[in-house]
Amino acid sequence: MTNTLPAQKQDGEEQPNRPDLTLDPGIPPEELERLTEDIVAALKTVFDPEIPVDIYELGLIYKVAVGENRAVDIEMTLTAPGCPVAGEMPKWVEDAVSAVNGVSGVNVSMVFEPAWDQSRMSDEAKVALDMW
């Protein structure tokens, strides 16, 4: 059985660029917090080669699910379906998250609904891209 946490909120507003997290309650809270932080840190090491911002801050990660056996399922998208690294980026994400201590496996699924748009970017990404 898992608990689903909504996208992170700030001042009562949902932050659309943060993925939904599905976390198994069988994992001790301290371990779950560490895993979550380490997975996010790993995701932040993956960049779209055409955009100098990591995929997490771009809002390309839609969902992260951590199961009881510490297997991680990730749903992600691309800035555009015809992205030249569409075939490579899921493997980059898999490799980055697989390196997190305690993760037993990673499955990355590419989704295109809802379609990505610039509203999914974090404030950090907007600053980096001078999109104010």
C-alpha positions in Angstrom: 0.0 0.0 0.0 1.3 3.5 -0.8 0.5 7.1 0.1 0.3 9.7 -2.6 1.5 13.1 -1.7 0.4 16.0 -3.9 2.9 18.3 -5.7 4.7 20.4 -3.1 2.8 23.5 -2.0 3.9 26.9 -1.0 1.5 29.5 0.4 -1.4 27.2 -0.3 -0.8 27.1 -4.0 0.2 23.9 -5.8 3.6 24.2 -7.5 3.1 22.6 -11.0 6.8 22.0 -11.6 7.1 19.6 -8.7 6.3 15.9 -9.4 3.7 13.9 -7.5 5.4 11.6 -5.1 4.0 8.2 -4.3 5.8 6.7 -1.3 5.5 3.4 0.4 4.5 3.8 4.1 6.5 0.6 4.9 9.7 2.5 4.6 10.8 4.2 7.8 10.1 8.0 7.6 13.8 8.9 8.1 14.8 6.6 5.3 12.0 7.8 3.0 13.0 11.4 3.5 16.7 10.6 2.7 15.7 8.6 -0.4 13.4 11.4 -1.6 16.1 14.0 -1.1 18.7 11.9 -2.8 16.4 11.0 -5.7 15.7 14.7 -6.3 19.4 15.5 -6.1 20.1 12.8 -8.7 17.4 14.1 -11.0 19.0 17.6 -10.7 22.2 16.1 -12.3 20.4 15.4 -15.6 20.3 18.3 -18.1 18.6 18.8 -21.4 21.7 19.5 -23.5 20.0 22.4 -25.3 18.8 24.1 -22.1 21.2 25.0 -19.2 18.8 23.9 -16.5 18.3 20.5 -14.9 15.2 18.4 -15.8 13.8 18.6 -12.3 13.7 22.5 -12.3 12.4 22.5 -15.9 9.4 20.5 -14.6 10.0 17.5 -16.8 9.6 15.0 -14.0 5.8 14.4 -13.5 5.8 11.5 -11.0 8.2 9.6 -8.7 7.0 6.5 -6.9 9.1 4.7 -4.4 7.9 1.1 -3.6 8.4 -1.0 -0.5 11.3 -2.8 -2.1 12.8 0.6 -2.9 12.2 0.3 -6.6 11.5 3.7 -8.2 9.1 4.4 -11.0 9.4 7.7 -12.7 7.2 9.4 -15.2 8.8 12.2 -17.2 8.3 14.2 -20.4 10.3 16.3 -22.7 10.1 20.0 -23.6 9.0 18.8 -27.1 8.1 15.4 -28.4 10.7 15.7 -31.2 13.5 16.4 -28.8 16.8 15.1 -30.3 17.7 13.3 -27.0 14.3 11.7 -26.6 15.8 8.2 -26.9 18.7 8.9 -24.5 17.3 11.1 -21.7 15.3 8.3 -20.0 18.5 6.3 -19.7 20.3 9.3 -18.2 17.5 9.6 -15.6 17.6 5.8 -14.9 21.4 5.9 -14.5 21.3 8.9 -12.2 18.6 7.6 -9.9 20.0 4.0 -9.9 23.2 5.4 -8.3 21.2 6.6 -5.2 22.1 4.5 -2.2 19.2 2.2 -1.3 17.4 2.3 -4.6 16.8 -1.3 -5.9 15.9 -0.5 -9.4 14.5 2.3 -11.6 11.9 2.3 -14.3 11.5 5.5 -16.4 8.3 6.0 -18.5 8.0 8.8 -21.1 4.6 10.5 -21.0 3.3 13.4 -23.0 0.0 14.2 -21.2 -0.2 16.7 -19.9 2.0 18.4 -22.4 5.0 20.3 -20.9 4.9 24.1 -21.1 6.9 26.8 -19.5 4.5 27.2 -16.6 6.0 23.9 -15.2 9.4 25.5 -14.7 10.5 26.5 -11.2 11.4 30.1 -10.4 15.0 28.9 -10.3 14.7 27.7 -13.9 13.0 30.9 -15.0 15.8 33.0 -13.5 18.5 30.8 -15.1 16.8 31.3 -18.5 16.0 35.0 -17.9 12.3 34.3 -18.5 10.8 36.9 -16.2 
